Each structure stands twice: as structure tokens, then as C-alpha cells.
Amino acid sequence: MLLDDEIVRLVGIGDRALAILSEPGRTITIRLHTYLPSMGRVSIPAYVVYHNDARGPPCKGGIRMSRHVTLEETTQLAEIMTYKNALMKLPFGGGKAGIAADSQLPPLDKEIVMHEFTHEIKDELFSGAYVPAPDLGTGPREMAAIFGETHMRESVTGKPVGIGGLPGREEATGYGVATVAEHAVREFLNSELQDVTIGVQGFGNVGSWTSRFLAEKGAKIIAVTDAKGGTIERSGIDVEGLKKFSAEHGSVDGYCGKHLSNEELFKLDVDVLIPAAVGGVISSENASDVRARLIIEGANAPTTKDADAILAQRKIIIVPDILANAGGVVASYDEWRKGKSGSRTKREETFATIREVLLEVFDEVLRYSAEKEVSLRKAALALAAGRLLETMESRGWM
């Protein structure tokens, strides 16, 4: 559970509310039995978890496709979405889906898996109980497969623009991370982006767009890694060149003729570290080696609880995931709402909304943190839990 005893005391969460928040409201376990051209007959585990739908329905959260997906991970991610949506004041519960299939499947195989998954959860989609979006291993193409089954624009977000997707949604999470990073550098390092060095772990959707937006703002990104390795350039990496290299080689490893491991990245002498890939990468084993002064969590749960305590003792500031990477769900709310109304928007308007919402909440978290003398993570979770408690009380759950 994300809430610790200190947050429970701060918010005044009673036993009944705590019991409700301590476990998922509903869990769906599925087996996808299908034929994939590259693999033959397969049986793939899949999950949908609704952690809490007090502020919904729908429950909102992406579909993760990875051979490492488990029910435990999906449940953790659904809980994160509960607090992220509440922190952003969105009318969504927290949900998540996971498909235990290789994220590197050929496009046709992925499409078949998504169609089968959509068929299995069609009642959740048609009822509006769950509204998915892209996550690790999925993207607009997979969301288009869902829309192809439902023909309801509001049933899924992160779709291609041509079928009702929101301009800027693909870039939204990365734009939000970059926006929060710029604000945090000014607030905590008393600097501008041009004057700090940045390391980015992960170069998928979130990491690549974060790097691009930061570079456009004049930031010096000196190191980037992905699952296969990475690269370092003290004078600053050409992000556009890196994107082309990654597309051609399937990795950023070795760009500029230099190799950098993920382990080396976390030990690197940078001002800002942005973990933007998967969870649990900063742990008790490497937290003592982190040299960055500021961590912006672009990924969900990249820092373990033990590591969080170590970093706090070392006075390293962490902007938590439920704030730093919430640009995606803010944009998803706009796409969902406009899917119902049929209205349109522009990419710049999407970015303006993300910036306005994230910076307003950032300042709210900052004030709470200073007032209560707690970390940004505890401040963000306490504010989110307070909103949830108020909603549960107003719905007669308490």
C-alpha cells in the first residue's frame, strides 16, 4: 500500500477508509487463447485491476504489455493511478491492465493479442467501467485496435488522431515530465535548465519525448540509457540524432561511439536524474550511489520504499510519479471528454492544459510539503488521499 502511517495521521484516515484503500476493489484474471503467426498457439495471462472507483467510474489507467507483467505489478500500478487521478482532480477511479506478452511482438501479433483482449473485456469497455490508454509496450496502434472493436471514441484514449485521438496525447506524458522538471530545477536547484546536466533512463515514449522537450528548452542531456545500454556525451547529446540512431539500431547503446550501462547512469555526476522506463530501478542496492541532486520520476514507481528512505536521508529531492508523469492522464481526460462531445482541439491547447494543471498541483504539493514538513511524495499522496476520503464520504461509503 502506498499510504504509510504518517500519511494516515496527516489526513485523518479512519479504519474503514483504510480498509477500502488497502486492497483493490475488483480484479479480473484472463487467459488469452489465440494463434500468433510468429509463435503459433499461445495462452497469455492478462489482468484488469480496479483499485478504487470512488471518483469514477470509469477507472482510468493504461494497458501494459510485457512478458514480465504480473497481477501484483498490475495491482500496484492501479493503486498509483487512483492517487494520480485524485491528485490531478480528475473524475476517474484508478485502474490498470496488464498483458503478459512480449512487448517486441511483431505488429500483426500485437494486433491479434489486442483484439482478443478487447473481446474478453468488452463488457468493461462498453459499460464505461474501464477506459484504457497506452502504457509500456502499447501505443496508438494498439488503442486503435480497441476502438476497432468498440466503435466508441470515449472507450479508449491515446488513439491515433484520425479516429478521434487528441493532438498531443502521444507526447503528453513526456511534455508533462519536462514541464515539471523545468519548474523543479528553478524551485529546488535555483537554476535554469540551460545551467544543469541531466541523465535520462529509458528512451521509449516517455523518455524520448521528455528528452526532446528538455533539449528544445536548452537543457544539456549528457546521458541516456535504455534496456540494452546507453551513451554519454559531456557536451550534451543531440536528441534528434539519438532518436534516429535508436530507430535504426533498436537501442541508444553506443551512440557517439560511447557505451554507458544503466548501473553507471545512476552513479553519474548529474544535477537531475529522470528514471523514465520501468519500476524499481532505484533500490536499496544503488540508492547510496546516486549523485544527482534532483530526481524526476518519469516512470511509475521507479524508486522503491527502501531507496526512498535512503535518498531522503541524503537530502536528494524526488518529484514523485503521481505528479511528475501525470501529463498523460490529464490529456487522456481531455480526449475522453471530447470523445463524448465530438469537439476538437489543437496540440498547443493540449500542452497548455497539461502545463496549467501540473504546475497548479505542483505548487499545491510544494505548499503542503513545507507546511507539514514532509517529502514531496508524502505531500502528494496526502493531498490525493484527502480528496479520495472526501469523495468516499460524500458517496456514503463511510
VOGU-3710 file (C-alpha; in Angstrom, 3 decimals, decimal comma):
1> mllddeivrl> 0,000/0,000/0,000  1,260/3,480/-0,858  -0,060/5,159/2,287  2,166/4,899/5,350  1,291/5,638/8,982  2,408/9,262/8,741  0,119/9,965/5,780  -2,774/8,213/7,541  -2,285/10,517/10,541  -1,885/13,637/8,423
11> vgigdralai> -5,110/13,048/6,517  -7,066/11,506/9,365  -7,955/8,298/7,562  -10,170/6,052/9,668  -10,109/2,272/9,816  -12,955/1,779/7,332  -11,434/4,109/4,727  -8,048/2,493/5,246  -9,530/-0,963/4,724  -11,130/0,189/1,457
21> lsepgrtiti> -7,886/1,734/0,212  -5,749/-1,223/1,309  -6,883/-3,627/-1,396  -8,246/-3,483/-4,944  -11,982/-3,196/-5,369  -12,029/-5,703/-8,205  -9,598/-7,948/-10,047  -10,202/-9,682/-13,384  -7,896/-12,518/-14,439  -7,992/-13,660/-18,061
31> rlhtylpsmg> -6,291/-16,192/-20,323  -5,996/-15,200/-23,979  -6,038/-18,352/-26,128  -5,150/-17,466/-29,686  -2,870/-18,111/-32,654  0,044/-15,776/-33,412  1,803/-16,048/-36,790  5,244/-15,746/-35,173  4,620/-18,173/-32,300  1,742/-20,488/-33,116
41> rvsipayvvy> -0,826/-21,348/-30,448  -0,387/-19,359/-27,254  -2,091/-18,919/-23,911  -1,358/-15,467/-22,475  -2,219/-14,328/-18,928  -3,853/-10,902/-18,699  -5,324/-8,796/-15,910  -7,584/-5,821/-15,276  -7,488/-4,298/-11,795  -9,780/-1,637/-10,382
51> hndargppck> -8,119/-0,327/-7,247  -10,722/2,262/-6,253  -13,601/3,757/-8,244  -14,826/6,326/-5,715  -14,092/9,141/-8,182  -15,359/7,092/-11,112  -16,413/5,161/-12,972  -14,614/4,972/-15,238  -11,403/3,658/-13,802  -8,522/5,062/-15,826
61> ggirmsrhvt> -5,138/3,521/-16,447  -3,056/2,175/-19,304  -2,537/-1,293/-20,728  0,965/-2,615/-20,122  2,268/-5,349/-22,414  5,400/-7,094/-21,209  6,413/-10,685/-20,616  7,213/-9,556/-17,044  3,626/-8,460/-16,291  2,150/-9,948/-13,109
71> leettqlaei> -1,069/-9,477/-11,175  0,944/-7,966/-8,316  2,519/-5,348/-10,589  -0,820/-4,538/-12,247  -2,405/-4,068/-8,820  0,396/-1,730/-7,731  0,021/0,324/-10,902  -3,765/0,532/-10,448  -3,225/1,906/-6,943  -0,816/4,511/-8,297
81> mtyknalmkl> -3,494/5,564/-10,801  -6,046/6,005/-8,001  -3,854/8,606/-6,307  -2,602/10,170/-9,529  -6,137/10,781/-10,789  -7,224/12,138/-7,424  -4,191/14,418/-7,159  -4,998/15,852/-10,583  -8,659/16,332/-9,506  -9,913/14,124/-12,334
91> pfgggkagia> -13,270/12,277/-12,201  -11,595/8,906/-12,646  -11,021/5,911/-10,437  -7,708/4,064/-10,547  -7,374/1,096/-12,860  -4,747/-0,758/-14,856  -4,459/-3,635/-17,292  -1,548/-5,960/-17,942  -0,914/-8,464/-20,718  1,955/-10,909/-20,147
101> adsqlppldk> 3,164/-10,925/-23,752  6,479/-9,791/-25,197  6,400/-6,052/-25,926  8,563/-6,731/-29,009  5,996/-8,920/-30,751  5,553/-8,163/-34,459  2,799/-5,570/-35,116  0,377/-8,160/-36,528  0,812/-10,388/-33,467  0,240/-7,436/-31,167
111> eivmhefthe> -2,910/-6,533/-33,058  -4,249/-10,083/-32,667  -3,475/-10,032/-28,930  -5,224/-6,689/-28,509  -8,320/-7,815/-30,397  -8,517/-10,940/-28,229  -8,017/-8,917/-25,055  -10,674/-6,402/-26,125  -13,121/-9,226/-26,791  -12,502/-10,615/-23,287
121> ikdelfsgay> -13,115/-7,274/-21,540  -15,822/-5,943/-23,870  -18,349/-5,616/-21,050  -15,928/-3,392/-19,111  -15,384/-1,198/-22,161  -18,981/-0,913/-23,347  -20,219/-0,126/-19,835  -17,593/2,580/-19,380  -16,220/0,898/-16,251  -12,669/0,905/-17,645
131> vpapdlgtgp> -11,108/3,318/-20,133  -7,648/2,138/-21,215  -4,723/4,070/-22,652  -1,195/3,221/-23,810  1,465/2,118/-21,345  4,752/0,248/-21,631  4,622/-1,966/-24,723  1,475/-0,412/-26,211  0,742/2,704/-28,217  -1,731/4,374/-30,570
141> remaaifget> -1,876/1,351/-32,899  -2,985/-0,927/-30,064  -5,556/1,643/-28,906  -6,851/1,775/-32,487  -7,414/-1,987/-32,283  -9,620/-1,433/-29,232  -11,573/1,303/-30,993  -11,970/-1,021/-33,960  -13,886/-3,390/-31,694  -15,980/-0,872/-29,733
151> hmresvtgkp> -16,539/1,946/-32,271  -16,905/4,232/-29,242  -14,451/7,135/-29,224  -14,735/7,568/-25,459  -13,987/3,887/-24,769  -10,211/4,314/-25,124  -7,701/7,178/-25,106  -4,320/7,520/-26,762  -5,875/6,702/-30,142  -4,471/7,964/-33,449
161> vgigglpgre> -5,734/11,484/-34,201  -7,588/10,298/-37,303  -10,063/8,268/-35,231  -10,699/10,789/-32,513  -7,350/10,837/-30,746  -6,190/14,028/-29,081  -3,446/16,018/-30,836  -0,506/15,995/-28,432  -1,644/12,936/-26,470  1,281/10,811/-27,661
171> eatgygvatv> 3,731/13,415/-26,384  1,697/14,354/-23,309  3,477/12,387/-20,584  6,917/13,470/-21,794  5,768/17,075/-22,123  4,490/16,962/-18,559  7,719/15,459/-17,206  9,759/18,147/-18,977  7,461/20,887/-17,677  7,701/19,644/-14,100
181> aehavrefln> 11,479/19,205/-14,433  11,913/22,827/-15,541  9,782/24,068/-12,641  11,589/21,841/-10,127  15,051/22,940/-11,300  14,089/26,550/-10,652  12,481/25,779/-7,307  14,982/23,356/-5,781  18,264/23,989/-7,597  17,776/27,732/-8,068
191> selqdvtigv> 18,907/27,303/-11,671  17,637/27,294/-15,226  17,595/24,199/-17,408  20,464/25,530/-19,501  22,694/25,503/-16,419  22,174/21,908/-15,241  23,145/18,467/-16,501  20,546/15,738/-16,962  20,598/11,954/-17,229  17,589/10,048/-18,600
201> qgfgnvgswt> 16,964/6,345/-18,010  14,604/4,991/-20,654  14,112/6,130/-24,239  10,644/4,825/-25,017  7,657/7,112/-25,401  8,152/8,941/-22,108  11,946/9,150/-22,104  12,305/10,168/-25,738  9,655/12,902/-25,619  10,935/14,160/-22,269
211> srflaekgak> 14,436/14,390/-23,727  13,194/16,161/-26,831  11,193/18,788/-24,924  14,019/19,392/-22,473  16,507/19,778/-25,333  14,179/22,284/-27,011  14,235/24,272/-23,779  18,045/24,350/-23,903  18,777/21,611/-21,380  22,041/19,693/-21,575
221> iiavtdakgg> 21,209/15,988/-21,589  24,544/14,253/-21,153  23,469/10,617/-20,728  20,632/8,391/-21,938  20,129/4,658/-21,485  17,557/2,042/-22,439  17,180/-1,666/-21,667  20,211/-2,568/-23,804  22,587/0,135/-22,628  23,238/3,777/-23,284
231> tiersgidve> 25,549/6,580/-24,210  27,179/9,614/-22,655  28,401/12,921/-24,066  29,524/15,552/-21,565  28,971/18,399/-24,003  25,352/17,353/-24,496  23,618/14,744/-26,657  21,921/15,616/-29,940  18,480/14,208/-29,080  17,184/14,239/-32,649
241> glkkfsaehg> 20,257/12,365/-33,788  19,800/9,931/-30,916  16,189/9,259/-31,948  17,285/8,414/-35,495  20,092/6,199/-34,197  17,701/4,384/-31,864  15,185/3,824/-34,655  17,892/2,322/-36,881  19,681/0,215/-34,255  16,886/-0,622/-31,828
251> svdgycgkhl> 18,760/0,988/-28,948  20,605/4,138/-27,897  23,571/1,991/-26,827  26,810/3,194/-28,361  25,588/6,491/-29,826  28,500/8,932/-30,117  30,699/5,823/-30,078  30,399/5,606/-26,310  28,757/2,980/-24,085  27,070/3,548/-20,745
261> sneelfkldv> 25,289/0,935/-18,641  22,165/1,621/-16,604  24,168/0,932/-13,457  26,708/3,578/-14,463  23,949/6,075/-15,256  22,631/6,022/-11,695  26,122/6,707/-10,353  26,724/9,544/-12,801  27,529/13,040/-11,577  24,474/14,862/-12,947
271> dvlipaavgg> 22,235/17,531/-11,440  18,975/15,879/-12,499  18,158/12,194/-12,939  14,971/11,172/-14,761  14,069/7,470/-14,488  11,522/7,124/-17,311  11,303/3,402/-18,017  10,121/0,784/-15,517  9,554/0,435/-11,795  12,040/-0,430/-9,070
281> vissenasdv> 15,199/0,734/-10,827  16,384/2,822/-7,871  16,620/0,407/-4,984  18,423/-0,048/-1,687  21,299/-1,552/-3,673  22,090/1,588/-5,677  20,401/4,493/-3,837  23,602/5,269/-1,942  25,439/5,659/-5,256  23,042/8,208/-6,772
291> rarliiegan> 24,805/11,542/-7,184  22,012/13,609/-8,715  20,582/16,407/-6,590  17,088/16,097/-8,023  15,107/13,091/-9,281  12,045/13,494/-11,509  10,059/10,245/-11,689  9,007/9,884/-15,306  8,185/6,191/-14,799  5,672/4,734/-12,364
301> apttkdadai> 7,233/3,594/-9,080  10,882/3,765/-10,237  12,025/4,228/-6,615  11,463/1,516/-4,016  10,399/2,404/-0,463  13,808/1,469/0,931  15,549/3,617/-1,666  13,170/6,483/-0,964  14,243/6,471/2,694  17,943/6,391/1,779
311> laqrkiiivp> 17,588/9,264/-0,684  15,632/11,297/1,879  18,454/10,865/4,402  20,874/12,089/1,755  18,681/15,176/1,081  18,100/14,214/-2,551  14,777/15,676/-3,677  12,315/13,450/-5,519  9,367/14,743/-7,517  7,048/11,709/-7,305
321> dilanaggvv> 5,486/9,830/-10,190  1,876/10,758/-9,397  2,847/14,386/-10,023  5,758/14,232/-12,467  4,265/11,900/-15,087  0,590/12,865/-14,802  0,566/14,785/-18,101  -0,630/11,659/-19,902  -3,756/11,160/-17,819  -4,554/14,885/-17,876
331> asydewrkgk> -4,522/14,698/-21,673  -6,491/11,441/-21,561  -9,241/13,196/-19,623  -9,490/15,785/-22,392  -9,586/13,072/-25,053  -12,248/11,114/-23,158  -14,371/14,211/-22,630  -14,052/15,363/-26,225  -14,818/11,828/-27,411  -18,205/12,176/-25,730
341> sgsrtkreet> -18,908/15,652/-27,108  -17,282/15,326/-30,527  -15,387/18,608/-30,061  -11,865/19,169/-31,366  -8,695/20,723/-30,026  -5,168/21,636/-31,105  -1,825/20,241/-29,963  -0,878/23,575/-28,386  -4,126/23,610/-26,415  -3,375/20,123/-25,086
351> fatirevlle> 0,050/21,245/-23,914  -1,369/24,423/-22,346  -3,866/22,366/-20,333  -1,156/19,975/-19,138  1,085/22,839/-18,088  -1,689/24,670/-16,257  -2,894/21,612/-14,335  0,534/20,210/-13,446  2,020/23,490/-12,262  -1,052/24,320/-10,195
361> vfdevlrysa> -0,848/20,942/-8,464  2,964/21,214/-8,177  2,609/24,446/-6,202  -0,125/22,900/-4,057  2,135/19,935/-3,233  5,047/22,288/-2,512  2,988/24,328/-0,049  1,714/21,213/1,736  5,222/19,777/1,923  6,565/22,960/3,516
371> ekevslrkaa> 3,631/23,356/5,893  3,682/19,762/7,152  7,465/19,303/6,831  7,139/16,133/4,772  8,623/14,967/1,472  7,027/15,846/-1,843  5,912/12,224/-2,207  4,121/12,215/1,136  2,614/15,620/0,408  1,288/14,474/-2,975
381> lalaagrlle> -0,131/11,232/-1,549  -1,699/13,035/1,410  -3,433/15,568/-0,846  -4,669/12,786/-3,127  -5,837/10,681/-0,173  -7,671/13,680/1,239  -9,581/14,125/-1,998  -10,408/10,403/-2,039  -11,585/10,454/1,564  -13,862/13,405/0,872
391> tmesrgwm> -15,321/11,649/-2,191  -15,870/8,365/-0,355  -17,636/10,204/2,457  -19,864/12,123/0,026  -20,806/8,862/-1,680  -21,830/7,300/1,607  -19,029/4,766/1,694  -18,008/5,775/5,197
//
